[in-house]
Amino acid sequence: MTLEKLAALLESTGLPVTYLDWPEGAAPPLPFICYLVAYSNNFYADGELYLTVQRIHVELYTKVKDLDAESRVEDALRKIPWQKSETYLNTEKCYQILYEIEV
């Protein structure tokens, strides 16, 4: 899967989506989604790069616990295995729901 296809899947949620972060002062109201390539986990065979695997973070930001927004993201990612974690960002006064996927 390409980043463009992932962006299209995320945009199908109806939530605002951007790569990495919004320009200063241009972030839309919550909830919104940011996604980024966190790192790669490449596979080597016979001394050569055999498969490139990118670990992608899909971050859903919400003002309150928003099960509807989470469901929309999870529906969009339904054909991709993901791991989910959650934290509250005190400095931003919002929740960050993190979906980790490999493409």
Biopython code that builds the backbone (N, CA, C, O; Angstrom):
import numpy as np
from Bio.PDB.StructureBuilder import StructureBuilder

atoms = [
    (1, "MET", "N", (0.844, -1.179, 0.000)),
    (1, "MET", "CA", (0.000, 0.000, 0.000)),
    (1, "MET", "C", (0.891, 1.244, 0.000)),
    (1, "MET", "O", (1.902, 1.300, 0.701)),
    (2, "THR", "N", (0.507, 2.216, -0.779)),
    (2, "THR", "CA", (1.251, 3.472, -0.849)),
    (2, "THR", "C", (0.683, 4.457, 0.171)),
    (2, "THR", "O", (-0.420, 4.273, 0.685)),
    (3, "LEU", "N", (1.449, 5.491, 0.451)),
    (3, "LEU", "CA", (0.957, 6.539, 1.346)),
    (3, "LEU", "C", (-0.257, 7.245, 0.752)),
    (3, "LEU", "O", (-1.145, 7.684, 1.484)),
    (4, "GLU", "N", (-0.295, 7.352, -0.572)),
    (4, "GLU", "CA", (-1.446, 7.990, -1.221)),
    (4, "GLU", "C", (-2.721, 7.176, -0.994)),
    (4, "GLU", "O", (-3.782, 7.741, -0.728)),
    (5, "LYS", "N", (-2.615, 5.847, -1.101)),
    (5, "LYS", "CA", (-3.780, 4.993, -0.866)),
    (5, "LYS", "C", (-4.199, 5.036, 0.594)),
    (5, "LYS", "O", (-5.390, 5.036, 0.901)),
    (6, "LEU", "N", (-3.225, 5.074, 1.492)),
    (6, "LEU", "CA", (-3.553, 5.194, 2.907)),
    (6, "LEU", "C", (-4.259, 6.514, 3.175)),
    (6, "LEU", "O", (-5.242, 6.551, 3.914)),
    (7, "ALA", "N", (-3.770, 7.591, 2.587)),
    (7, "ALA", "CA", (-4.417, 8.900, 2.757)),
    (7, "ALA", "C", (-5.857, 8.851, 2.270)),
    (7, "ALA", "O", (-6.744, 9.403, 2.920)),
    (8, "ALA", "N", (-6.103, 8.203, 1.142)),
    (8, "ALA", "CA", (-7.469, 8.087, 0.617)),
    (8, "ALA", "C", (-8.357, 7.302, 1.576)),
    (8, "ALA", "O", (-9.512, 7.670, 1.793)),
    (9, "LEU", "N", (-7.824, 6.216, 2.156)),
    (9, "LEU", "CA", (-8.595, 5.455, 3.150)),
    (9, "LEU", "C", (-8.953, 6.329, 4.344)),
    (9, "LEU", "O", (-10.092, 6.325, 4.812)),
    (10, "LEU", "N", (-7.971, 7.076, 4.829)),
    (10, "LEU", "CA", (-8.215, 7.931, 5.990)),
    (10, "LEU", "C", (-9.190, 9.061, 5.662)),
    (10, "LEU", "O", (-10.020, 9.427, 6.493)),
    (11, "GLU", "N", (-9.090, 9.603, 4.472)),
    (11, "GLU", "CA", (-10.018, 10.667, 4.060)),
    (11, "GLU", "C", (-11.447, 10.151, 3.949)),
    (11, "GLU", "O", (-12.395, 10.927, 4.067)),
    (12, "SER", "N", (-11.614, 8.847, 3.722)),
    (12, "SER", "CA", (-12.961, 8.272, 3.636)),
    (12, "SER", "C", (-13.696, 8.334, 4.979)),
    (12, "SER", "O", (-14.904, 8.098, 5.029)),
    (13, "THR", "N", (-12.986, 8.646, 6.063)),
    (13, "THR", "CA", (-13.623, 8.795, 7.380)),
    (13, "THR", "C", (-14.444, 10.076, 7.463)),
    (13, "THR", "O", (-15.319, 10.198, 8.320)),
    (14, "GLY", "N", (-14.167, 11.035, 6.575)),
    (14, "GLY", "CA", (-14.829, 12.330, 6.642)),
    (14, "GLY", "C", (-14.157, 13.293, 7.602)),
    (14, "GLY", "O", (-14.593, 14.435, 7.745)),
    (15, "LEU", "N", (-13.089, 12.835, 8.269)),
    (15, "LEU", "CA", (-12.346, 13.688, 9.193)),
    (15, "LEU", "C", (-11.206, 14.373, 8.445)),
    (15, "LEU", "O", (-10.705, 13.825, 7.462)),
    (16, "PRO", "N", (-10.783, 15.559, 8.886)),
    (16, "PRO", "CA", (-9.625, 16.198, 8.265)),
    (16, "PRO", "C", (-8.378, 15.335, 8.452)),
    (16, "PRO", "O", (-8.163, 14.766, 9.522)),
    (17, "VAL", "N", (-7.556, 15.243, 7.399)),
    (17, "VAL", "CA", (-6.372, 14.378, 7.394)),
    (17, "VAL", "C", (-5.182, 15.159, 6.863)),
    (17, "VAL", "O", (-5.304, 15.914, 5.899)),
    (18, "THR", "N", (-4.019, 14.969, 7.505)),
    (18, "THR", "CA", (-2.781, 15.562, 7.000)),
    (18, "THR", "C", (-1.616, 14.634, 7.274)),
    (18, "THR", "O", (-1.678, 13.787, 8.165)),
    (19, "TYR", "N", (-0.551, 14.800, 6.500)),
    (19, "TYR", "CA", (0.677, 14.066, 6.764)),
    (19, "TYR", "C", (1.495, 14.853, 7.788)),
    (19, "TYR", "O", (1.736, 16.046, 7.602)),
    (20, "LEU", "N", (1.913, 14.210, 8.840)),
    (20, "LEU", "CA", (2.762, 14.708, 9.917)),
    (20, "LEU", "C", (2.070, 15.737, 10.814)),
    (20, "LEU", "O", (1.730, 15.419, 11.954)),
    (21, "ASP", "N", (1.858, 16.948, 10.332)),
    (21, "ASP", "CA", (1.177, 17.943, 11.167)),
    (21, "ASP", "C", (0.607, 19.057, 10.298)),
    (21, "ASP", "O", (0.896, 19.155, 9.106)),
    (22, "TRP", "N", (-0.205, 19.884, 10.925)),
    (22, "TRP", "CA", (-0.827, 21.009, 10.227)),
    (22, "TRP", "C", (0.130, 22.198, 10.265)),
    (22, "TRP", "O", (0.912, 22.333, 11.206)),
    (23, "PRO", "N", (0.074, 23.050, 9.261)),
    (23, "PRO", "CA", (0.875, 24.279, 9.324)),
    (23, "PRO", "C", (0.466, 25.106, 10.546)),
    (23, "PRO", "O", (-0.677, 25.041, 10.996)),
    (24, "GLU", "N", (1.397, 25.869, 11.065)),
    (24, "GLU", "CA", (1.155, 26.697, 12.251)),
    (24, "GLU", "C", (-0.121, 27.517, 12.099)),
    (24, "GLU", "O", (-0.277, 28.273, 11.139)),
    (25, "GLY", "N", (-1.020, 27.361, 13.047)),
    (25, "GLY", "CA", (-2.270, 28.116, 13.063)),
    (25, "GLY", "C", (-3.329, 27.626, 12.099)),
    (25, "GLY", "O", (-4.386, 28.247, 11.990)),
    (26, "ALA", "N", (-3.079, 26.516, 11.386)),
    (26, "ALA", "CA", (-4.022, 26.047, 10.367)),
    (26, "ALA", "C", (-4.722, 24.750, 10.749)),
    (26, "ALA", "O", (-5.460, 24.192, 9.937)),
    (27, "ALA", "N", (-4.509, 24.263, 11.955)),
    (27, "ALA", "CA", (-5.160, 23.011, 12.362)),
    (27, "ALA", "C", (-6.672, 23.216, 12.451)),
    (27, "ALA", "O", (-7.137, 24.217, 12.996)),
    (28, "PRO", "N", (-7.434, 22.263, 11.914)),
    (28, "PRO", "CA", (-8.897, 22.359, 12.014)),
    (28, "PRO", "C", (-9.343, 22.002, 13.429)),
    (28, "PRO", "O", (-8.544, 21.525, 14.234)),
    (29, "PRO", "N", (-10.615, 22.232, 13.729)),
    (29, "PRO", "CA", (-11.124, 21.808, 15.043)),
    (29, "PRO", "C", (-11.038, 20.282, 15.178)),
    (29, "PRO", "O", (-11.104, 19.553, 14.189)),
    (30, "LEU", "N", (-10.890, 19.826, 16.409)),
    (30, "LEU", "CA", (-10.887, 18.387, 16.678)),
    (30, "LEU", "C", (-12.252, 17.803, 16.397)),
    (30, "LEU", "O", (-13.251, 18.499, 16.576)),
    (31, "PRO", "N", (-12.344, 16.547, 15.962)),
    (31, "PRO", "CA", (-11.282, 15.567, 15.769)),
    (31, "PRO", "C", (-10.628, 15.707, 14.393)),
    (31, "PRO", "O", (-11.239, 16.182, 13.436)),
    (32, "PHE", "N", (-9.359, 15.274, 14.328)),
    (32, "PHE", "CA", (-8.662, 15.191, 13.053)),
    (32, "PHE", "C", (-7.628, 14.080, 13.117)),
    (32, "PHE", "O", (-7.356, 13.525, 14.182)),
    (33, "ILE", "N", (-7.049, 13.760, 11.943)),
    (33, "ILE", "CA", (-6.096, 12.658, 11.811)),
    (33, "ILE", "C", (-4.782, 13.188, 11.238)),
    (33, "ILE", "O", (-4.770, 13.973, 10.290)),
    (34, "CYS", "N", (-3.673, 12.736, 11.840)),
    (34, "CYS", "CA", (-2.342, 12.933, 11.275)),
    (34, "CYS", "C", (-1.743, 11.545, 11.059)),
    (34, "CYS", "O", (-1.984, 10.632, 11.849)),
    (35, "TYR", "N", (-0.976, 11.389, 10.005)),
    (35, "TYR", "CA", (-0.285, 10.110, 9.799)),
    (35, "TYR", "C", (1.149, 10.399, 9.371)),
    (35, "TYR", "O", (1.433, 11.449, 8.795)),
    (36, "LEU", "N", (2.053, 9.459, 9.658)),
    (36, "LEU", "CA", (3.452, 9.649, 9.322)),
    (36, "LEU", "C", (4.174, 8.317, 9.278)),
    (36, "LEU", "O", (3.744, 7.341, 9.893)),
    (37, "VAL", "N", (5.276, 8.287, 8.547)),
    (37, "VAL", "CA", (6.150, 7.122, 8.537)),
    (37, "VAL", "C", (7.036, 7.237, 9.772)),
    (37, "VAL", "O", (7.886, 8.124, 9.850)),
    (38, "ALA", "N", (6.838, 6.335, 10.741)),
    (38, "ALA", "CA", (7.593, 6.398, 11.990)),
    (38, "ALA", "C", (8.990, 5.814, 11.826)),
    (38, "ALA", "O", (9.969, 6.382, 12.312)),
    (39, "TYR", "N", (9.079, 4.689, 11.145)),
    (39, "TYR", "CA", (10.368, 4.038, 10.891)),
    (39, "TYR", "C", (10.151, 2.898, 9.913)),
    (39, "TYR", "O", (9.014, 2.557, 9.587)),
    (40, "SER", "N", (11.253, 2.305, 9.440)),
    (40, "SER", "CA", (11.132, 1.146, 8.565)),
    (40, "SER", "C", (11.665, -0.082, 9.286)),
    (40, "SER", "O", (12.507, 0.018, 10.178)),
    (41, "ASN", "N", (11.163, -1.232, 8.886)),
    (41, "ASN", "CA", (11.565, -2.509, 9.451)),
    (41, "ASN", "C", (11.822, -3.446, 8.275)),
    (41, "ASN", "O", (11.049, -4.368, 8.016)),
    (42, "ASN", "N", (12.920, -3.193, 7.573)),
    (42, "ASN", "CA", (13.197, -3.871, 6.322)),
    (42, "ASN", "C", (13.664, -5.308, 6.540)),
    (42, "ASN", "O", (14.214, -5.653, 7.586)),
    (43, "PHE", "N", (13.427, -6.130, 5.523)),
    (43, "PHE", "CA", (13.798, -7.549, 5.567)),
    (43, "PHE", "C", (14.879, -7.798, 4.524)),
    (43, "PHE", "O", (14.733, -7.460, 3.349)),
    (44, "TYR", "N", (15.959, -8.396, 4.987)),
    (44, "TYR", "CA", (17.076, -8.713, 4.101)),
    (44, "TYR", "C", (17.163, -10.216, 3.886)),
    (44, "TYR", "O", (16.894, -11.000, 4.797)),
    (45, "ALA", "N", (17.540, -10.612, 2.682)),
    (45, "ALA", "CA", (17.747, -12.028, 2.354)),
    (45, "ALA", "C", (18.907, -12.117, 1.367)),
    (45, "ALA", "O", (19.015, -11.310, 0.444)),
    (46, "ASP", "N", (19.755, -13.087, 1.570)),
    (46, "ASP", "CA", (20.912, -13.296, 0.701)),
    (46, "ASP", "C", (21.755, -12.037, 0.566)),
    (46, "ASP", "O", (22.281, -11.747, -0.509)),
    (47, "GLY", "N", (21.882, -11.292, 1.651)),
    (47, "GLY", "CA", (22.729, -10.107, 1.666)),
    (47, "GLY", "C", (22.177, -8.911, 0.932)),
    (47, "GLY", "O", (22.906, -7.950, 0.689)),
    (48, "GLU", "N", (20.888, -8.942, 0.566)),
    (48, "GLU", "CA", (20.287, -7.828, -0.153)),
    (48, "GLU", "C", (18.943, -7.464, 0.474)),
    (48, "GLU", "O", (18.311, -8.269, 1.157)),
    (49, "LEU", "N", (18.537, -6.238, 0.219)),
    (49, "LEU", "CA", (17.219, -5.805, 0.666)),
    (49, "LEU", "C", (16.166, -6.579, -0.116)),
    (49, "LEU", "O", (16.089, -6.481, -1.341)),
    (50, "TYR", "N", (15.364, -7.345, 0.600)),
    (50, "TYR", "CA", (14.348, -8.181, -0.032)),
    (50, "TYR", "C", (12.980, -7.513, 0.021)),
    (50, "TYR", "O", (12.218, -7.577, -0.944)),
    (51, "LEU", "N", (12.667, -6.875, 1.143)),
    (51, "LEU", "CA", (11.350, -6.281, 1.324)),
    (51, "LEU", "C", (11.459, -5.043, 2.200)),
    (51, "LEU", "O", (12.035, -5.091, 3.287)),
    (52, "THR", "N", (10.908, -3.945, 1.727)),
    (52, "THR", "CA", (10.856, -2.718, 2.515)),
    (52, "THR", "C", (9.521, -2.653, 3.225)),
    (52, "THR", "O", (8.465, -2.722, 2.595)),
    (53, "VAL", "N", (9.573, -2.520, 4.542)),
    (53, "VAL", "CA", (8.353, -2.445, 5.354)),
    (53, "VAL", "C", (8.389, -1.138, 6.134)),
    (53, "VAL", "O", (9.321, -0.885, 6.896)),
    (54, "GLN", "N", (7.367, -0.311, 5.938)),
    (54, "GLN", "CA", (7.288, 0.957, 6.649)),
    (54, "GLN", "C", (6.295, 0.842, 7.800)),
    (54, "GLN", "O", (5.193, 0.321, 7.628)),
    (55, "ARG", "N", (6.684, 1.323, 8.953)),
    (55, "ARG", "CA", (5.791, 1.366, 10.115)),
    (55, "ARG", "C", (5.148, 2.747, 10.118)),
    (55, "ARG", "O", (5.833, 3.762, 10.245)),
    (56, "ILE", "N", (3.833, 2.774, 9.978)),
    (56, "ILE", "CA", (3.078, 4.018, 9.877)),
    (56, "ILE", "C", (2.321, 4.260, 11.179)),
    (56, "ILE", "O", (1.721, 3.343, 11.740)),
    (57, "HIS", "N", (2.355, 5.494, 11.648)),
    (57, "HIS", "CA", (1.527, 5.904, 12.780)),
    (57, "HIS", "C", (0.356, 6.713, 12.240)),
    (57, "HIS", "O", (0.540, 7.713, 11.546)),
    (58, "VAL", "N", (-0.838, 6.269, 12.567)),
    (58, "VAL", "CA", (-2.057, 7.011, 12.265)),
    (58, "VAL", "C", (-2.545, 7.530, 13.604)),
    (58, "VAL", "O", (-2.879, 6.748, 14.494)),
    (59, "GLU", "N", (-2.587, 8.847, 13.751)),
    (59, "GLU", "CA", (-2.920, 9.474, 15.026)),
    (59, "GLU", "C", (-4.257, 10.191, 14.915)),
    (59, "GLU", "O", (-4.423, 11.108, 14.110)),
    (60, "LEU", "N", (-5.200, 9.761, 15.730)),
    (60, "LEU", "CA", (-6.510, 10.415, 15.808)),
    (60, "LEU", "C", (-6.503, 11.297, 17.045)),
    (60, "LEU", "O", (-6.231, 10.820, 18.147)),
    (61, "TYR", "N", (-6.798, 12.570, 16.873)),
    (61, "TYR", "CA", (-6.852, 13.518, 17.988)),
    (61, "TYR", "C", (-8.301, 13.930, 18.225)),
    (61, "TYR", "O", (-9.003, 14.334, 17.299)),
    (62, "THR", "N", (-8.741, 13.821, 19.489)),
    (62, "THR", "CA", (-10.111, 14.177, 19.847)),
    (62, "THR", "C", (-10.123, 14.977, 21.145)),
    (62, "THR", "O", (-9.235, 14.824, 21.984)),
    (63, "LYS", "N", (-11.120, 15.820, 21.304)),
    (63, "LYS", "CA", (-11.256, 16.628, 22.522)),
    (63, "LYS", "C", (-11.726, 15.771, 23.688)),
    (63, "LYS", "O", (-11.250, 15.929, 24.812)),
    (64, "VAL", "N", (-12.659, 14.867, 23.422)),
    (64, "VAL", "CA", (-13.189, 13.927, 24.414)),
    (64, "VAL", "C", (-13.062, 12.526, 23.826)),
    (64, "VAL", "O", (-12.775, 12.368, 22.640)),
    (65, "LYS", "N", (-13.274, 11.522, 24.648)),
    (65, "LYS", "CA", (-13.279, 10.147, 24.146)),
    (65, "LYS", "C", (-14.389, 10.048, 23.107)),
    (65, "LYS", "O", (-15.567, 10.176, 23.439)),
    (66, "ASP", "N", (-14.014, 9.819, 21.843)),
    (66, "ASP", "CA", (-14.955, 9.885, 20.721)),
    (66, "ASP", "C", (-15.019, 8.517, 20.032)),
    (66, "ASP", "O", (-14.266, 8.245, 19.097)),
    (67, "LEU", "N", (-15.926, 7.668, 20.508)),
    (67, "LEU", "CA", (-16.045, 6.316, 19.964)),
    (67, "LEU", "C", (-16.469, 6.320, 18.503)),
    (67, "LEU", "O", (-16.084, 5.429, 17.746)),
    (68, "ASP", "N", (-17.257, 7.312, 18.096)),
    (68, "ASP", "CA", (-17.673, 7.407, 16.699)),
    (68, "ASP", "C", (-16.463, 7.665, 15.798)),
    (68, "ASP", "O", (-16.313, 7.012, 14.765)),
    (69, "ALA", "N", (-15.609, 8.602, 16.176)),
    (69, "ALA", "CA", (-14.420, 8.898, 15.369)),
    (69, "ALA", "C", (-13.494, 7.693, 15.328)),
    (69, "ALA", "O", (-12.941, 7.376, 14.275)),
    (70, "GLU", "N", (-13.316, 7.013, 16.464)),
    (70, "GLU", "CA", (-12.480, 5.810, 16.482)),
    (70, "GLU", "C", (-13.054, 4.740, 15.563)),
    (70, "GLU", "O", (-12.313, 4.080, 14.833)),
    (71, "SER", "N", (-14.360, 4.569, 15.598)),
    (71, "SER", "CA", (-15.011, 3.576, 14.749)),
    (71, "SER", "C", (-14.815, 3.906, 13.269)),
    (71, "SER", "O", (-14.607, 3.006, 12.456)),
    (72, "ARG", "N", (-14.878, 5.176, 12.922)),
    (72, "ARG", "CA", (-14.685, 5.580, 11.531)),
    (72, "ARG", "C", (-13.270, 5.260, 11.046)),
    (72, "ARG", "O", (-13.079, 4.795, 9.922)),
    (73, "VAL", "N", (-12.277, 5.515, 11.913)),
    (73, "VAL", "CA", (-10.892, 5.190, 11.549)),
    (73, "VAL", "C", (-10.729, 3.679, 11.435)),
    (73, "VAL", "O", (-10.129, 3.188, 10.479)),
    (74, "GLU", "N", (-11.259, 2.945, 12.402)),
    (74, "GLU", "CA", (-11.111, 1.486, 12.395)),
    (74, "GLU", "C", (-11.830, 0.849, 11.217)),
    (74, "GLU", "O", (-11.361, -0.153, 10.676)),
    (75, "ASP", "N", (-12.955, 1.412, 10.813)),
    (75, "ASP", "CA", (-13.636, 0.920, 9.613)),
    (75, "ASP", "C", (-12.783, 1.156, 8.365)),
    (75, "ASP", "O", (-12.715, 0.301, 7.482)),
    (76, "ALA", "N", (-12.132, 2.321, 8.296)),
    (76, "ALA", "CA", (-11.283, 2.630, 7.143)),
    (76, "ALA", "C", (-10.071, 1.697, 7.085)),
    (76, "ALA", "O", (-9.588, 1.366, 6.002)),
    (77, "LEU", "N", (-9.582, 1.274, 8.254)),
    (77, "LEU", "CA", (-8.398, 0.417, 8.326)),
    (77, "LEU", "C", (-8.752, -1.069, 8.433)),
    (77, "LEU", "O", (-7.885, -1.882, 8.750)),
    (78, "ARG", "N", (-9.986, -1.429, 8.179)),
    (78, "ARG", "CA", (-10.467, -2.788, 8.453)),
    (78, "ARG", "C", (-9.710, -3.889, 7.712)),
    (78, "ARG", "O", (-9.706, -5.034, 8.164)),
    (79, "LYS", "N", (-9.073, -3.572, 6.592)),
    (79, "LYS", "CA", (-8.343, -4.603, 5.837)),
    (79, "LYS", "C", (-6.842, -4.563, 6.106)),
    (79, "LYS", "O", (-6.063, -5.233, 5.428)),
    (80, "ILE", "N", (-6.443, -3.772, 7.102)),
    (80, "ILE", "CA", (-5.031, -3.635, 7.458)),
    (80, "ILE", "C", (-4.879, -4.008, 8.928)),
    (80, "ILE", "O", (-5.594, -3.458, 9.766)),
    (81, "PRO", "N", (-3.977, -4.922, 9.271)),
    (81, "PRO", "CA", (-3.753, -5.209, 10.693)),
    (81, "PRO", "C", (-3.187, -3.973, 11.402)),
    (81, "PRO", "O", (-2.302, -3.303, 10.869)),
    (82, "TRP", "N", (-3.690, -3.678, 12.584)),
    (82, "TRP", "CA", (-3.209, -2.520, 13.333)),
    (82, "TRP", "C", (-3.174, -2.831, 14.824)),
    (82, "TRP", "O", (-3.850, -3.733, 15.317)),
    (83, "GLN", "N", (-2.358, -2.048, 15.516)),
    (83, "GLN", "CA", (-2.271, -2.068, 16.970)),
    (83, "GLN", "C", (-2.718, -0.690, 17.438)),
    (83, "GLN", "O", (-2.403, 0.319, 16.809)),
    (84, "LYS", "N", (-3.453, -0.653, 18.546)),
    (84, "LYS", "CA", (-4.038, 0.602, 19.017)),
    (84, "LYS", "C", (-3.562, 0.910, 20.430)),
    (84, "LYS", "O", (-3.483, 0.022, 21.280)),
    (85, "SER", "N", (-3.249, 2.170, 20.669)),
    (85, "SER", "CA", (-2.955, 2.642, 22.017)),
    (85, "SER", "C", (-3.577, 4.030, 22.170)),
    (85, "SER", "O", (-3.953, 4.672, 21.189)),
    (86, "GLU", "N", (-3.674, 4.472, 23.410)),
    (86, "GLU", "CA", (-4.352, 5.738, 23.690)),
    (86, "GLU", "C", (-3.624, 6.471, 24.801)),
    (86, "GLU", "O", (-3.118, 5.863, 25.744)),
    (87, "THR", "N", (-3.580, 7.786, 24.672)),
    (87, "THR", "CA", (-3.016, 8.618, 25.732)),
    (87, "THR", "C", (-3.731, 9.959, 25.745)),
    (87, "THR", "O", (-4.321, 10.379, 24.750)),
    (88, "TYR", "N", (-3.666, 10.620, 26.889)),
    (88, "TYR", "CA", (-4.200, 11.976, 26.993)),
    (88, "TYR", "C", (-3.019, 12.932, 27.025)),
    (88, "TYR", "O", (-2.098, 12.767, 27.825)),
    (89, "LEU", "N", (-3.047, 13.933, 26.150)),
    (89, "LEU", "CA", (-1.965, 14.919, 26.066)),
    (89, "LEU", "C", (-2.344, 16.139, 26.897)),
    (89, "LEU", "O", (-3.135, 16.974, 26.457)),
    (90, "ASN", "N", (-1.787, 16.240, 28.084)),
    (90, "ASN", "CA", (-2.132, 17.345, 28.989)),
    (90, "ASN", "C", (-1.830, 18.705, 28.389)),
    (90, "ASN", "O", (-2.611, 19.642, 28.555)),
    (91, "THR", "N", (-0.704, 18.827, 27.692)),
    (91, "THR", "CA", (-0.317, 20.120, 27.129)),
    (91, "THR", "C", (-1.264, 20.577, 26.030)),
    (91, "THR", "O", (-1.457, 21.776, 25.829)),
    (92, "GLU", "N", (-1.856, 19.621, 25.318)),
    (92, "GLU", "CA", (-2.773, 19.942, 24.218)),
    (92, "GLU", "C", (-4.238, 19.836, 24.623)),
    (92, "GLU", "O", (-5.125, 20.276, 23.891)),
    (93, "LYS", "N", (-4.488, 19.251, 25.792)),
    (93, "LYS", "CA", (-5.858, 19.042, 26.291)),
    (93, "LYS", "C", (-6.703, 18.241, 25.307)),
    (93, "LYS", "O", (-7.827, 18.611, 24.968)),
    (94, "CYS", "N", (-6.110, 17.110, 24.855)),
    (94, "CYS", "CA", (-6.838, 16.247, 23.934)),
    (94, "CYS", "C", (-6.337, 14.814, 24.059)),
    (94, "CYS", "O", (-5.283, 14.550, 24.639)),
    (95, "TYR", "N", (-7.117, 13.901, 23.503)),
    (95, "TYR", "CA", (-6.737, 12.494, 23.438)),
    (95, "TYR", "C", (-6.008, 12.235, 22.128)),
    (95, "TYR", "O", (-6.313, 12.829, 21.094)),
    (96, "GLN", "N", (-5.036, 11.331, 22.201)),
    (96, "GLN", "CA", (-4.363, 10.840, 21.000)),
    (96, "GLN", "C", (-4.581, 9.334, 20.949)),
    (96, "GLN", "O", (-4.111, 8.600, 21.818)),
    (97, "ILE", "N", (-5.295, 8.884, 19.928)),
    (97, "ILE", "CA", (-5.483, 7.469, 19.690)),
    (97, "ILE", "C", (-4.501, 7.101, 18.578)),
    (97, "ILE", "O", (-4.578, 7.638, 17.473)),
    (98, "LEU", "N", (-3.582, 6.188, 18.873)),
    (98, "LEU", "CA", (-2.534, 5.827, 17.930)),
    (98, "LEU", "C", (-2.813, 4.450, 17.350)),
    (98, "LEU", "O", (-2.978, 3.474, 18.081)),
    (99, "TYR", "N", (-2.863, 4.386, 16.022)),
    (99, "TYR", "CA", (-2.974, 3.123, 15.289)),
    (99, "TYR", "C", (-1.628, 2.905, 14.596)),
    (99, "TYR", "O", (-1.190, 3.737, 13.802)),
    (100, "GLU", "N", (-0.983, 1.786, 14.901)),
    (100, "GLU", "CA", (0.287, 1.463, 14.250)),
    (100, "GLU", "C", (0.035, 0.373, 13.220)),
    (100, "GLU", "O", (-0.539, -0.672, 13.527)),
    (101, "ILE", "N", (0.478, 0.635, 11.982)),
    (101, "ILE", "CA", (0.299, -0.304, 10.891)),
    (101, "ILE", "C", (1.603, -0.468, 10.139)),
    (101, "ILE", "O", (2.492, 0.377, 10.243)),
    (102, "GLU", "N", (1.728, -1.548, 9.382)),
    (102, "GLU", "CA", (2.875, -1.764, 8.506)),
    (102, "GLU", "C", (2.405, -1.835, 7.069)),
    (102, "GLU", "O", (1.418, -2.499, 6.752)),
    (103, "VAL", "N", (3.128, -1.141, 6.202)),
    (103, "VAL", "CA", (2.811, -1.196, 4.761)),
    (103, "VAL", "C", (4.086, -1.435, 3.991)),
    (103, "VAL", "O", (4.060, -1.517, 2.763)),
]
sb = StructureBuilder()
sb.init_structure("model")
sb.init_model(0)
sb.init_chain("A")
sb.init_seg("    ")
for serial, (resi, resn, name, xyz) in enumerate(atoms, 1):
    if name == "N":
        sb.init_residue(resn, " ", resi, " ")
    sb.init_atom(name, np.array(xyz, "f"), 0.0, 1.0, " ", f" {name:<3s}", serial, name[0])
structure = sb.get_structure()
